[in-house]
Amino acid sequence: MAASAHVDTFARDRLPAPADLPEFIFELPELQFPQRLNCATALLEQRLDQGWGERRCVIAPDGTAWTYAELNAQANRIANVLVNDMGLVPGNRVLLRAANSPQLAACWFAVMKAGGIAVGTMPMLRAKELSQIIHKAQVSHALCDAALADELVQAGAASPALREVRHFNLAGEHGLEARAARQPDSFATVDTAADDVCLLAFTSGTTGSPKATMHFHRDVMAACVCFPPHVLRATADDLFIGSPPLAFTFGLGGLLLFPMSVGAATVLLAKASPPDLVDGIARHGATVLFTAPTSYRAMAEAARDRRLAVGQGGTLRKCVSAGEALPAATRALWREAIGIELIDGIGATELLHIFISADEQHARPGATGRAIPGYRACVVDDQLQPVPTGTIGRLAVKGPTGCRYLDDARQQQYVQGGWNLTGDAYLQDADGYFVYQSRTDDMIVSAGYNIAGPEVEDVLLRHPAVAECAVIGVPDAQRGQIVKAFVVLRPGVVGDAACVKTLQDFVKATVAPYKYPRAVEFRNSLPRTETGKLQRFRLRSGG
């Protein structure tokens, strides 16, 4: 490893042992990164050096646009706030909490410039979940939208590590905007090592206990030189739009890193429901869309009616689907609606972004695609031996990015024999295409969100009406899967529709609302072994 620029060595001290890391491969010429690298320099400052300072970069829903030069200046001011006002030193963790917006993008780049480590959090997270993240990452600083302050205040009260918080979209002299305005618009970006951690991306895992995936500056740049040029092939004239939060690596890549890697612009929507996306594409003239299969299905009719595609008189020309398995029926529905073939892909928080995909010309219904340039993938059995063509097994991947859990014993489950085992069951056909089958663990993937069943069970068990419960994912035509709870009520409690709503509202108020059980079935007992272990497989099979 190169000499670190981090004064606070918390992250580097907690990297997995070398023997527990996957094999990293850098076969493409563009993956030969220098030892000193800061992704803010590569993605933002070098765009100014190229003469692109006056090009549009990040655009708000109302059409207000910051150029590359303006985003750089705002990021510099915020970096000065972090260092001069908040006392940040390189290696400190900075929690970011906001809906997608140009200001959030500026905050992310400010953290990069200051040598900090960004910890993105989705707006829907509650105090309980934020507290877990703050504790796990020992977050010391936070930049938060004032509209989302309440849950962070609650989390911070129980988190002594969090010592400096600033809010934006807050009027008055104490708001981040006012503080930033008093700072110079220049900043000496920290000369980080290519293998300094710059991003902690959290993922729940099957136990509900959050895992922090650690990514380097070089990982950010590796994601930008694999999928975008080899599969997406966007240009500087494109305008990106989409639904995933920047706190998701899917959103961070698709809506910020990838467009900036080619000098393009991106629309950052605070609200990105299917109707919002349709309106946003039409209003801004977006050309590249990133969202989940659920949204494509929900948008198809309106997209056809609004004639959004280039071939219909609109502007949309490329559509990327990821976050969950893409049903062949959804692919066909979207193609029939607007004449665009979806670019499907599978990625993982542990590997930062997409590693298997196919462009429009090589897409096949029902198949995700092939390993993209820079990555290798295969289907293996429990002994990590390749299985025959057409046989279902465990998906194993390696490339320039890979799993590094922060101080977590589960590293040895995800990484085995140098491979990243994603938890997905796949088969590979005779032409090398990977075809998704299911998850191999208890993760529920619903509308692109990863939901750990045991975490929802833990919440339900806190309600006084619940004696026992079990949570699984069940198939759903619209969302891929939905969360279903099997509940044994305490004596005297009536299992009616009102009780269902009470339990659903309780979950929504305790954890992120997308995790609530959309289906609830009341039972007298749950299937268990003689030793008391819950048999979820029997619930899945209707037992």
Summary of the structure (lengths in Angstrom):
residues: 543
radius of gyration: 22.8
end to end distance: 52.3
largest distance: 71.9
contacts: 1936
relative contact order: 0.10
helix: 35%
strand: 26%
